[in-house]
Amino acid sequence: MKVITLHEEEQNIIRQAAENNRHAQQKIYSKHSPKMLGVCRQYIKDIQQAEDIMITAFMKVFTNLKKFEHKGSFEGWIRRIMVNECISYLRVQKKVGFLEDEFYVEDTFNNIESHFSVDDIQTLIDGLPDGYKMVFNLYAIEGFKHQEIAKMLGISEGTSKSQLSHARRMLQKQINELKNYENGTE
C-alpha cells in the first residue's frame, strides 16, 4: 500500500510542477539535484561548471515536464536530460575529440579495488581525454549500448568501441600505478 501512495504522491508533485507550481518544482529539485550533480560531474571536471549545466538541465526538465509519460522512472528521465545537456555543452565548447579507430580489442577491466575512494575514482576518470571519458561514462555508468552512443555522439559504432577500449586500458594502467604506489613497489 505504501509504494502505491508514494508513487501517487510523486505523480501529484510532477503534475503540479508541470503546471508551474514553484513549491512542487523545488521539491523535485531538492530531491534529485544531489544525484544529478554527480551525473554532471562525471562529464564535467569543473564543479561550478557542472552545477551551471545541472541548473540549465533542470530548466529543461521543468519546461518539458508535460512530455513525461510516467513510463519508466522519473529519475531516469531526468538523468537522460542531464547527460544530454553535458554532451551538448562539451560539443559547443569543442572539448571532445574522438580518434577514428575502426578496431576494437576486447580487454578485461578488473573491478576497481574497494579501498579506492569515490574521489580517487573520479580523479582517474577525469584524467581521461574527453572523448574516452564521455564514451566510458555513457557505456560503463549510464549503460548505453555502442550503437546508442554512436548515434548520440555522431560517431561510428567502431569508434565508440575503440574509445571504450582505450579508456579502459588507461584506467587500468592508472589503477595499477596507484596500487604500486600504495604498496611501495614503485
VMD Tcl script that draws the C-alpha trace (Angstrom):
set ca {
  {0.00 0.00 0.00}
  {2.79 2.42 0.90}
  {4.52 2.03 -2.51}
  {1.33 2.98 -4.33}
  {0.87 6.01 -2.07}
  {4.46 7.15 -2.67}
  {4.08 6.67 -6.43}
  {0.83 8.64 -6.45}
  {2.46 11.38 -4.39}
  {5.34 11.62 -6.89}
  {2.87 11.78 -9.79}
  {1.00 14.54 -7.98}
  {4.17 16.57 -7.46}
  {5.16 16.08 -11.11}
  {1.71 17.21 -12.26}
  {1.84 20.30 -10.02}
  {5.36 21.15 -11.19}
  {4.23 20.81 -14.82}
  {1.62 23.47 -14.00}
  {4.46 25.79 -12.86}
  {3.87 25.28 -9.14}
  {7.20 26.58 -7.74}
  {6.85 24.65 -4.49}
  {6.47 21.36 -6.38}
  {9.40 22.25 -8.65}
  {11.51 22.97 -5.56}
  {10.60 19.56 -4.13}
  {11.75 17.86 -7.35}
  {14.94 19.90 -7.46}
  {15.75 19.24 -3.78}
  {15.15 15.53 -4.14}
  {17.10 14.96 -7.37}
  {19.77 17.70 -7.53}
  {22.44 15.97 -5.40}
  {22.40 12.86 -7.58}
  {22.12 14.84 -10.82}
  {25.09 17.00 -9.85}
  {27.01 13.74 -9.55}
  {25.87 12.79 -13.06}
  {27.01 16.14 -14.48}
  {30.26 15.90 -12.55}
  {31.03 12.61 -14.32}
  {31.25 14.51 -17.58}
  {32.41 17.96 -16.48}
  {35.60 18.37 -14.43}
  {34.90 21.82 -13.00}
  {32.34 21.63 -10.19}
  {30.96 25.14 -10.77}
  {30.51 24.44 -14.47}
  {28.83 21.11 -13.63}
  {26.43 22.99 -11.32}
  {25.63 25.51 -14.06}
  {24.91 22.72 -16.53}
  {22.76 20.92 -13.96}
  {20.69 24.06 -13.38}
  {20.27 24.57 -17.13}
  {19.22 20.93 -17.45}
  {16.68 21.32 -14.62}
  {15.20 24.25 -16.51}
  {14.72 21.86 -19.44}
  {13.22 19.29 -17.07}
  {10.64 21.80 -15.85}
  {9.95 23.10 -19.36}
  {9.34 19.58 -20.65}
  {7.56 18.03 -17.65}
  {4.31 17.74 -19.60}
  {6.13 15.39 -22.01}
  {6.99 12.93 -19.23}
  {4.64 9.99 -19.81}
  {5.11 8.18 -16.48}
  {6.60 5.22 -18.34}
  {9.79 4.21 -16.61}
  {11.43 6.05 -13.78}
  {11.18 9.79 -13.39}
  {14.75 9.89 -12.10}
  {15.95 8.07 -15.22}
  {14.14 10.62 -17.39}
  {15.84 13.48 -15.55}
  {19.20 11.70 -15.76}
  {18.93 11.41 -19.53}
  {18.29 15.16 -19.80}
  {21.37 15.81 -17.62}
  {23.58 13.58 -19.78}
  {22.32 15.18 -23.00}
  {22.94 18.65 -21.59}
  {26.52 17.71 -20.66}
  {27.12 16.31 -24.14}
  {25.68 19.47 -25.72}
  {27.90 21.66 -23.56}
  {31.04 19.70 -24.45}
  {30.15 19.83 -28.14}
  {29.68 23.61 -28.06}
  {32.96 24.01 -26.20}
  {34.59 21.67 -28.74}
  {36.19 19.85 -25.85}
  {35.54 16.38 -27.20}
  {37.78 14.72 -29.70}
  {37.40 11.21 -30.99}
  {40.06 9.12 -32.61}
  {38.59 7.40 -35.64}
  {39.97 3.98 -34.84}
  {37.95 1.28 -36.52}
  {39.42 -1.51 -34.45}
  {38.28 -2.74 -31.10}
  {40.12 -5.00 -28.74}
  {38.03 -6.64 -26.07}
  {40.00 -6.30 -22.90}
  {39.30 -7.20 -19.34}
  {38.87 -4.35 -16.95}
  {39.30 -5.56 -13.42}
  {36.92 -4.27 -10.80}
  {38.31 -1.27 -9.00}
  {39.54 -2.21 -5.58}
  {37.19 -1.25 -2.80}
  {39.89 0.72 -0.95}
  {39.79 3.48 -3.58}
  {37.54 6.37 -2.62}
  {34.89 7.79 -4.93}
  {37.06 10.90 -5.27}
  {40.05 8.75 -6.32}
  {37.96 7.02 -8.97}
  {36.50 10.33 -10.20}
  {40.01 11.79 -10.42}
  {41.13 8.83 -12.54}
  {38.12 9.22 -14.85}
  {38.73 12.99 -15.03}
  {42.24 12.24 -16.23}
  {40.93 10.56 -19.38}
  {40.82 12.52 -22.64}
  {37.30 13.94 -23.07}
  {36.28 11.54 -25.86}
  {37.36 8.49 -23.87}
  {35.70 9.86 -20.74}
  {32.39 10.52 -22.46}
  {32.16 7.07 -24.07}
  {33.30 5.38 -20.83}
  {30.63 7.22 -18.81}
  {27.87 6.54 -21.33}
  {28.76 2.84 -21.58}
  {30.01 1.83 -18.13}
  {28.00 4.17 -15.93}
  {24.86 5.06 -17.90}
  {24.51 1.63 -19.52}
  {24.08 2.72 -23.15}
  {24.97 0.30 -25.95}
  {27.64 1.21 -28.51}
  {25.01 1.72 -31.21}
  {23.18 4.24 -29.00}
  {26.42 6.01 -28.06}
  {27.46 6.26 -31.71}
  {24.12 7.84 -32.60}
  {24.20 10.28 -29.65}
  {27.74 11.45 -30.38}
  {27.67 11.31 -34.18}
  {30.49 8.75 -34.40}
  {30.72 5.23 -35.76}
  {29.98 2.23 -33.57}
  {33.58 1.08 -34.09}
  {34.87 4.41 -32.81}
  {32.69 4.06 -29.72}
  {34.10 0.60 -29.04}
  {37.64 1.79 -29.64}
  {37.23 4.80 -27.32}
  {35.92 2.50 -24.57}
  {38.79 0.08 -25.06}
  {41.36 2.90 -24.85}
  {39.64 4.36 -21.77}
  {39.66 1.00 -20.01}
  {43.34 0.47 -20.76}
  {44.23 3.96 -19.50}
  {42.20 3.48 -16.33}
  {43.69 0.04 -15.71}
  {47.19 1.47 -16.12}
  {46.39 4.32 -13.72}
  {44.89 1.90 -11.18}
  {47.95 -0.35 -11.38}
  {50.20 2.68 -10.87}
  {48.14 3.72 -7.84}
  {48.30 0.20 -6.39}
  {52.07 0.06 -6.91}
  {52.48 3.48 -5.31}
  {50.35 2.48 -2.31}
  {52.24 -0.82 -1.96}
  {55.58 0.96 -2.19}
  {56.65 -1.05 -5.23}
  {57.13 1.95 -7.48}
}
mol new
graphics top color blue
foreach p $ca { graphics top sphere $p radius 0.5 }
foreach p [lrange $ca 0 end-1] q [lrange $ca 1 end] { graphics top cylinder $p $q radius 0.2 }
display resetview
